[in-house]
Amino acid sequence: MSTAVQLARDTAPPLAAAAIAKALLAWYDRAHRDLPWRAAPGVTGDPYGVWLSEIMLQQTTVKAVIPYYYAFLKRWPKVQDLAQASRDDVMSAWAGLGYYSRARNLHDCAKTVAGALDGNFPSELAALQKLPGVGPYTAAAIASIAFDKRAMPVDGNVERVVARLASVETPLPAAKPELKLLAETLTPKSRNGDFAQAMMDLGATVCTPRRPSCMICPLKDLCRARKEDIAATLPRRSPKPERPLRHGVAFVAISERGEILLRLRPDKGLLGGMIEVPSTDWSETWLPAEEALRLAPVKGRWFPMPGAVAHTFTHFRLGLMVFRAHVRNDPALTLWARQKDCRWVHRDALASEALPSVMRKVIAHALDDLK
């Protein structure tokens, strides 16, 4: 960076918050995205719909969320309906969205709101953050969008817009506190929900990560990074460490009736409360086949399937060796399964089970030669 540019930054006045808000809200009124959980400009959103969408949108794209949002609302149109649903039904309806602790927290939160709060979501940040699964970002989103409170939810889109407006070159994640503070200083005294959603829309459709459309941006004349011709390079990011690799063995047992043995995972931990085929713990090294077979859930002629199943989680990569066995129908096995949080489910009924993506991959791999 040249000395002149650095000097200009050091002596630059604060961002023109009022002008930014005015220009952005005018743009939002004519160009906002039409989303199923979103009210019209100038109208606050339904708290239940806003909360449901925000939980679903955590680390998930809008395109992926829309069909799930419609399905949940059709099945459970009010928070009281969701609260009365069974945990298994909620987990099954969530299957495929990933990050399954969100589904458990969603159900727990619905029960809290429907019970202790008489069906009413609180409007204040502090009270919202006491709800299961509601952190600072989600609380700010609900408070601003559903109640027009002066709160600013800062997601990746907002961070990018603010980093460019203020020309912040500190790499993420170190820049997060500065970007959050700057975003809060831009928040107007009215139409807070519209402003928050306008920032999100701008980042998603105009101020995009690569090749931002600066020429059509409503804030182009107020953006410091555009003036410095570095908008496309911001925000900077520190190099991510390589994800570690873990290994495990999954067992797919198939009965004579075409049923597959499934097991309920514990509520806590990764994929908590979801359904899986029985598997070993996931560790840094492959378990020798002989040792793995001693951990098989039922007796049978287990044989390894060629290749392995690969899956990537947020913090690590997973490789699973898959063993398959065909077993006879035995009442004793059915009784044993009930005692071990296991059950036999016919292949044709697997679509309705709360199977995470990695387990659907495992079953597909195990059944590939039986199609």
C-alpha positions in Angstrom: 0.0 0.0 0.0 1.3 3.4 -0.9 2.0 6.0 1.8 -0.6 8.3 0.2 -3.3 5.7 0.5 -2.4 4.8 4.0 -2.4 8.5 5.0 -5.8 9.0 3.4 -7.2 6.0 5.4 -5.7 7.2 8.6 -7.3 10.7 8.2 -10.6 9.5 6.6 -13.8 10.6 8.3 -16.2 8.0 9.6 -18.4 6.2 7.0 -21.4 8.2 5.9 -23.9 6.1 7.8 -27.0 8.1 7.0 -26.2 8.3 3.3 -25.4 4.6 3.2 -28.7 3.7 4.9 -30.7 6.0 2.6 -29.2 4.6 -0.6 -29.3 1.0 0.5 -33.0 1.1 1.7 -34.1 2.8 -1.5 -32.3 0.0 -3.5 -33.9 -2.6 -1.2 -37.4 -1.2 -1.9 -37.1 -1.9 -5.6 -34.6 -4.8 -5.8 -35.1 -7.0 -2.7 -35.2 -10.8 -3.1 -38.6 -12.4 -2.8 -38.0 -15.1 -0.1 -40.8 -17.2 1.5 -40.0 -16.1 5.0 -39.6 -12.4 4.2 -42.2 -9.7 4.7 -42.7 -6.8 2.3 -40.4 -3.8 2.8 -41.5 -1.7 5.7 -43.3 -4.7 7.4 -41.9 -6.7 10.2 -41.6 -10.5 9.7 -43.5 -13.2 11.5 -41.3 -14.2 14.5 -41.8 -17.9 14.0 -41.0 -17.8 10.3 -38.0 -15.6 10.8 -36.6 -17.8 13.6 -37.3 -21.0 11.6 -35.5 -19.6 8.5 -32.6 -18.2 10.4 -31.9 -21.6 12.1 -32.1 -23.3 8.8 -29.9 -20.8 7.0 -27.0 -21.3 9.4 -24.1 -22.5 7.2 -26.7 -23.5 4.5 -27.6 -21.8 1.2 -31.0 -20.1 0.6 -31.6 -22.4 -2.4 -31.2 -25.5 -0.2 -33.3 -24.1 2.6 -36.4 -23.1 0.7 -38.0 -26.5 0.2 -37.3 -27.5 3.8 -38.9 -24.2 5.0 -42.0 -24.9 3.1 -42.2 -28.5 4.3 -41.8 -27.5 7.9 -44.4 -24.8 7.7 -46.9 -27.1 6.0 -46.4 -29.8 8.6 -46.0 -27.4 11.6 -47.6 -24.0 10.8 -47.2 -22.6 14.3 -44.5 -22.9 17.0 -47.0 -24.8 19.2 -47.3 -27.5 16.5 -43.6 -27.9 16.2 -43.3 -28.2 20.0 -45.8 -31.0 20.0 -44.0 -33.0 17.3 -41.9 -36.0 18.2 -38.1 -35.6 18.2 -37.8 -38.4 15.6 -40.3 -36.7 13.2 -38.3 -33.4 13.5 -35.0 -35.1 12.9 -36.4 -37.0 9.9 -37.8 -33.8 8.4 -34.4 -32.1 8.9 -32.4 -35.0 7.3 -30.2 -33.6 4.5 -29.8 -30.1 5.8 -26.8 -31.1 7.9 -25.4 -29.7 11.2 -28.0 -31.8 13.0 -27.6 -30.1 16.4 -29.6 -27.3 14.9 -32.6 -29.6 14.6 -32.4 -30.7 18.2 -32.1 -27.1 19.3 -34.9 -26.1 17.0 -37.2 -28.6 18.7 -36.1 -27.7 22.2 -36.5 -24.0 21.4 -40.1 -24.6 20.1 -41.0 -26.4 23.3 -39.6 -23.5 25.4 -41.4 -20.8 23.4 -44.7 -22.8 23.3 -44.5 -23.6 27.0 -42.7 -21.1 29.3 -43.3 -18.2 26.9 -46.9 -19.0 26.0 -46.1 -19.2 22.3 -44.5 -15.7 22.0 -40.9 -15.1 21.0 -39.1 -12.4 23.0 -38.1 -9.3 21.2 -35.0 -8.3 23.2 -31.5 -9.6 22.4 -30.7 -10.8 25.9 -33.9 -12.8 26.2 -33.6 -14.3 22.7 -30.0 -15.5 23.4 -31.4 -17.6 26.3 -33.3 -19.7 23.9 -31.8 -23.1 22.8 -29.8 -22.7 19.6 -30.1 -18.9 19.4 -26.7 -17.2 19.5 -25.8 -13.5 19.0 -26.2 -13.6 15.2 -29.6 -15.3 15.2 -30.8 -13.2 18.1 -29.9 -10.0 16.2 -31.6 -11.3 13.1 -34.9 -12.1 14.9 -34.8 -8.8 16.9 -34.3 -6.7 13.8 -36.3 -8.5 11.2 -39.3 -9.6 13.4 -39.4 -6.7 15.9 -37.5 -3.8 14.1 -35.0 -3.6 17.0 -31.8 -1.7 16.4 -29.7 -4.9 16.1 -27.3 -5.9 13.2 -26.9 -9.6 12.3 -23.5 -9.9 10.8 -23.0 -12.8 8.4 -20.5 -13.4 5.7 -22.4 -11.2 3.2 -22.5 -8.3 5.7 -18.8 -8.8 6.6 -17.9 -8.6 2.9 -20.0 -5.4 2.3 -18.6 -3.6 5.3 -15.0 -4.7 4.6 -15.3 -3.1 1.2 -17.2 0.0 2.3 -14.5 0.8 4.9 -11.6 -0.8 3.0 -10.6 -3.1 5.9 -7.6 -5.1 4.9 -7.2 -7.0 8.2 -7.7 -10.7 7.3 -10.6 -12.7 8.6 -11.2 -14.1 11.1 -9.1 -11.4 13.0 -11.2 -8.6 11.4 -14.5 -9.9 12.7 -14.8 -7.6 15.8 -13.9 -4.5 13.7 -16.4 -5.4 11.0 -19.2 -6.1 13.5 -18.6 -2.7 15.2 -18.6 -1.0 11.8 -21.8 -2.7 10.8 -23.5 -1.6 14.0 -22.5 2.0 13.4 -24.2 1.9 10.0 -27.5 0.6 11.4 -30.2 3.3 11.1 -32.7 4.2 13.9 -35.7 2.9 11.8 -36.3 0.1 9.3 -33.7 -2.0 11.0 -35.0 -5.3 9.7 -35.1 -3.9 6.1 -31.6 -2.5 6.5 -30.2 -5.9 7.8 -31.8 -7.8 4.9 -30.7 -5.2 2.4 -27.1 -5.7 3.5 -27.5 -9.4 3.1 -29.1 -9.1 -0.3 -26.4 -6.7 -1.5 -23.7 -9.1 -0.5 -25.5 -12.1 -2.1 -26.4 -10.4 -5.4 -24.2 -7.4 -6.1 -21.2 -7.2 -3.7 -20.3 -10.9 -4.4 -17.1 -12.6 -3.3 -15.7 -12.7 -6.8 -16.2 -10.0 -9.5 -18.4 -7.7 -7.5 -20.8 -5.7 -9.7 -19.6 -2.3 -8.6 -21.0 -0.4 -11.5 -24.6 -1.2 -10.5 -24.0 -1.1 -6.7 -26.2 1.5 -4.9 -23.3 2.3 -2.6 -20.6 2.6 -5.3 -20.0 6.3 -4.6 -19.6 5.6 -0.8 -17.3 2.6 -1.1 -13.7 3.2 -0.2 -12.5 -0.1 -1.6 -14.0 0.8 -5.0 -12.2 4.1 -5.0 -8.9 2.3 -4.2 -9.7 -0.3 -6.9 -9.3 -3.2 -4.4 -12.9 -4.2 -3.9 -12.5 -7.6 -5.5 -9.6 -8.5 -3.1 -11.6 -7.9 0.1 -12.2 -9.2 2.6 -8.7 -10.8 3.1 -8.6 -14.2 4.6 -5.9 -16.0 6.6 -5.0 -19.4 5.2 -7.2 -22.2 6.5 -5.4 -25.2 8.0 -5.9 -28.5 6.2 -8.7 -30.6 7.5 -7.5 -33.7 9.4 -8.5 -37.1 8.1 -10.4 -39.6 10.2 -11.3 -43.2 9.5 -13.9 -45.7 10.6 -15.8 -48.9 9.6 -19.5 -49.0 8.9 -21.6 -52.2 9.0 -24.6 -52.7 6.8 -26.6 -55.8 7.8 -29.4 -56.9 5.5 -32.1 -59.3 6.6 -33.9 -61.9 4.4 -36.9 -59.5 4.2 -34.8 -56.7 2.8 -34.5 -54.8 6.1 -31.4 -52.9 7.1 -30.2 -52.6 10.7 -30.2 -49.0 11.9 -29.0 -47.4 15.2 -29.9 -44.2 17.0 -26.9 -42.1 17.7 -26.6 -40.4 21.2 -28.1 -36.9 21.4 -24.8 -35.2 22.1 -21.9 -35.0 19.7 -21.6 -35.0 15.9 -24.8 -36.2 14.2 -26.4 -36.4 17.6 -29.9 -37.8 17.6 -29.6 -39.0 14.0 -30.0 -42.5 12.6 -27.0 -44.5 11.4 -25.9 -47.9 10.4 -23.8 -49.3 13.2 -20.2 -48.1 12.9 -16.9 -48.0 14.9 -15.5 -44.8 16.4 -13.8 -42.5 14.0 -10.0 -42.3 14.6 -6.9 -41.0 13.0 -5.8 -44.5 11.7 -7.6 -47.3 9.9 -8.8 -50.1 12.2 -7.4 -53.5 11.0 -10.2 -55.6 9.4 -9.9 -58.4 11.9 -10.2 -56.0 14.8 -13.1 -54.1 13.1 -15.1 -57.4 12.6 -15.0 -58.1 16.3 -17.1 -54.9 16.7 -19.7 -56.0 14.1 -23.2 -55.5 15.6 -24.5 -59.0 14.7 -23.0 -62.3 13.7 -22.9 -63.1 10.0 -20.6 -63.5 7.0 -19.3 -60.0 6.8 -17.3 -59.0 3.7 -15.8 -55.7 2.7 -17.2 -53.6 -0.1 -14.6 -52.4 -2.7 -13.4 -48.9 -2.1 -14.4 -46.5 0.7 -16.9 -43.8 1.4 -15.5 -40.3 1.6 -17.3 -37.4 3.4 -16.2 -33.9 4.4 -17.4 -32.2 7.6 -16.7 -28.7 8.7 -13.5 -29.5 10.6 -12.4 -32.9 9.2 -12.6 -35.3 6.4 -13.9 -38.9 6.9 -13.1 -42.1 5.2 -15.4 -45.1 6.0 -14.7 -48.7 5.0 -18.0 -50.5 4.5 -18.8 -54.2 5.5 -22.0 -55.9 4.4 -23.6 -59.1 5.7 -26.8 -60.9 4.9 -28.5 -62.3 8.0 -31.5 -64.5 8.7 -34.7 -63.2 10.2 -34.6 -64.1 13.9 -37.0 -62.9 16.6 -34.0 -62.8 19.0 -32.3 -60.3 16.8 -35.3 -58.1 16.8 -35.4 -58.2 20.6 -31.7 -57.5 20.8 -32.1 -54.5 18.4 -34.7 -52.9 20.6 -32.4 -53.2 23.6 -29.5 -51.5 21.8 -31.3 -48.5 20.3 -31.4 -50.4 17.0 -34.2 -51.4 14.7 -34.7 -53.1 11.3 -36.0 -50.8 8.6 -37.0 -52.0 5.1 -35.0 -50.6 2.2 -38.1 -49.0 0.7 -38.7 -47.0 3.9 -35.2 -45.5 4.2 -36.3 -42.2 2.6 -38.4 -41.3 5.7 -35.6 -42.0 8.2 -33.4 -39.3 9.7 -30.3 -40.5 8.0 -27.5 -37.9 7.5 -25.9 -37.6 4.1 -22.8 -39.6 5.1 -25.0 -42.6 6.1 -27.0 -42.5 2.9 -23.7 -42.6 1.1 -22.7 -45.7 3.1 -25.9 -47.5 2.4 -25.8 -46.7 -1.3 -22.2 -47.9 -1.4 -23.2 -51.2 0.3 -26.2 -51.8 -1.9 -24.5 -50.7 -5.2 -24.2 -54.3 -6.6 -27.7 -55.2 -5.5 -29.5 -52.7 -7.7 
